[in-house]
Amino acid sequence: MNDRIIVSICGPSGSGKSILAKEMVKSIGRDMAVRIPGDSFLKSSKYETFQDFIFSPFQYDWKLVEEILSPRLGTEVHTPLYDFQKYKRISKTGGASLTIRRYLIIDSIIPYPNADFTFLLSTGAEARKSRLKERDKRWNTNVISNWKKLELTFGLMKNTKKLIHLQLDGENEMSINVEAAIDFLRSRKVLD
């Protein structure tokens, strides 16, 4: 996949990863970049009890990410269809439609292992909880109830050997973080 650049934006839930990814796509241009929503690639949760569920981190299906991202540039693909109420994958495809572009920007709690560049977005716990509660109201969800599981998932960062190329403060104005991310890519001569 040497005709593309993969940027992994990672960080704890509620830190602003999805917004940063979307804004980077706008800045680079939709004809050159696409956001890959990493949460669509969560593995199905299979636990006997709620306690087992809540005290086990989410796992990502990175092999499926590879499969979805492997077609040539310009190919339309679909993310998996995932039920976020039951935390179960319904099918390997059928989710969001996207077109493979030169710049693939994946946002997920832990970094995508085969990314060319990894950006860590950090935000304090109180700000993240507030954002999740606001998002739950907007989307009529209850993500905040999984706070322990989300934090356990981010805790997997301690076990990763993935190099963090750029660390960003999720409490900054988003335009500052977008500019820093774009400047970083330009400094590496992978973005004109």
C-alpha positions in Angstrom: 0.0 0.0 0.0 2.9 2.4 -0.8 0.5 4.6 -2.8 -1.2 5.7 0.5 -0.4 7.2 3.8 -2.2 5.8 6.9 -2.6 8.1 9.9 -3.8 6.7 13.2 -5.4 9.1 15.6 -5.7 7.4 18.9 -6.7 8.5 22.4 -9.2 7.9 25.1 -12.9 8.0 24.4 -14.2 11.6 24.3 -10.9 13.2 23.5 -12.0 14.5 20.1 -10.5 11.9 17.7 -13.4 11.7 15.3 -13.7 15.4 15.0 -9.9 15.8 14.4 -10.1 13.1 11.7 -13.0 14.7 10.0 -11.4 18.2 10.1 -8.1 16.7 8.7 -10.0 15.2 5.8 -11.6 18.6 5.1 -8.2 20.3 5.3 -6.5 17.8 3.0 -9.5 17.5 0.7 -12.1 14.8 0.3 -10.7 13.9 -3.1 -7.4 13.0 -1.3 -8.3 11.9 2.2 -11.0 9.8 3.9 -11.8 9.1 7.6 -12.0 5.5 8.7 -14.2 5.2 11.8 -12.2 2.7 13.9 -15.1 1.8 16.2 -16.8 0.2 13.3 -14.0 -2.4 13.5 -14.6 -3.4 17.1 -14.9 -7.2 17.6 -18.1 -8.5 18.9 -18.3 -8.7 22.7 -19.2 -12.2 23.9 -19.4 -12.3 27.7 -21.6 -14.2 30.1 -22.2 -11.3 32.5 -22.3 -7.6 32.5 -19.3 -7.6 34.9 -17.3 -9.7 32.4 -18.2 -7.3 29.7 -17.4 -4.1 31.6 -14.1 -5.3 32.9 -12.7 -6.4 29.6 -11.3 -3.9 27.1 -12.7 -3.6 23.6 -10.7 -5.4 20.9 -10.2 -4.2 17.3 -10.3 -6.4 14.2 -7.1 -5.0 12.6 -7.0 -7.8 10.1 -10.4 -6.7 8.8 -9.1 -3.1 8.6 -6.3 -4.4 6.4 -8.8 -6.2 4.2 -11.1 -3.2 3.8 -8.2 -0.8 3.1 -6.3 -3.0 0.6 -8.2 -2.3 -2.7 -6.7 0.2 -5.1 -7.2 4.0 -4.8 -10.6 5.1 -5.8 -12.4 1.9 -4.9 -15.6 2.2 -2.9 -15.7 0.0 0.2 -17.9 -0.4 3.2 -17.1 -0.6 6.9 -18.6 -3.5 8.9 -22.2 -3.1 10.0 -22.0 -3.0 13.8 -24.7 -2.8 16.5 -23.4 -0.4 19.1 -26.3 -1.1 21.5 -25.4 -4.8 21.7 -21.7 -4.4 20.8 -22.0 -7.0 18.1 -20.8 -7.1 14.5 -23.8 -7.8 12.2 -21.7 -8.3 9.1 -18.2 -7.7 7.7 -19.6 -5.0 5.3 -22.8 -3.0 5.0 -21.8 -0.1 7.2 -20.6 3.3 6.1 -19.5 3.7 2.5 -16.2 5.2 1.8 -13.7 5.6 -1.1 -10.1 4.5 -0.7 -7.9 7.7 -0.9 -4.2 8.4 -0.7 -4.6 9.6 2.9 -6.5 7.2 5.2 -7.2 8.7 8.6 -8.2 6.1 11.2 -9.6 7.2 14.6 -9.7 4.6 17.4 -9.0 4.4 21.1 -5.7 2.4 20.5 -3.4 3.0 17.5 -3.8 1.1 14.3 -0.6 -1.1 14.3 0.2 -0.6 10.6 -0.1 3.2 10.5 2.6 5.2 8.9 2.0 7.9 11.5 0.3 7.8 14.9 -1.1 10.9 16.6 -2.2 10.7 20.3 -5.0 13.1 21.4 -5.0 13.6 25.1 -7.8 15.2 27.2 -8.5 15.2 30.9 -11.1 12.7 32.3 -13.6 15.3 33.4 -13.7 17.0 30.0 -14.1 13.6 28.3 -16.9 12.6 30.6 -18.7 15.8 29.9 -18.3 15.3 26.1 -19.6 11.7 26.3 -22.6 12.8 28.3 -23.4 15.5 25.8 -23.0 13.0 22.9 -25.2 10.5 24.7 -28.0 13.2 24.9 -27.6 14.1 21.2 -27.5 10.5 20.0 -29.8 9.0 22.6 -27.1 6.5 23.7 -25.5 5.6 27.0 -21.8 5.3 26.2 -20.9 6.9 29.5 -22.1 3.7 31.2 -19.2 1.9 29.7 -16.6 4.4 31.1 -14.6 1.6 32.8 -14.5 -0.5 29.7 -13.4 2.5 27.6 -10.7 3.4 30.1 -9.5 -0.2 30.1 -9.3 -0.2 26.3 -7.2 3.0 26.4 -5.0 1.3 29.0 -3.9 -1.1 26.3 -1.7 1.8 25.1 0.7 0.8 27.8 1.2 -2.5 26.1 1.8 -1.2 22.7 5.2 -0.5 21.3 3.8 1.8 18.7 5.7 5.1 18.3 3.6 8.2 18.9 4.7 10.7 16.2 2.7 13.6 17.5 0.9 14.3 20.8 -2.0 16.8 20.7 -4.0 18.4 23.5 -7.7 17.6 23.0 -8.7 20.7 25.0 -7.1 23.0 22.4 -9.2 24.6 19.8 -9.7 22.0 17.1 -8.2 24.3 14.4 -4.9 24.4 16.4 -4.7 20.5 16.4 -5.6 20.3 12.7 -2.9 22.8 11.8 -0.3 20.9 14.0 -1.3 17.6 12.3 -1.1 19.0 8.8 2.2 20.8 9.5 3.6 17.5 10.9 2.7 15.7 7.6 4.1 18.5 5.5 7.4 18.4 7.6 7.6 14.6 6.8 7.2 15.5 3.1 4.2 13.2 2.7 1.7 16.1 2.1 2.1 19.0 -0.3 
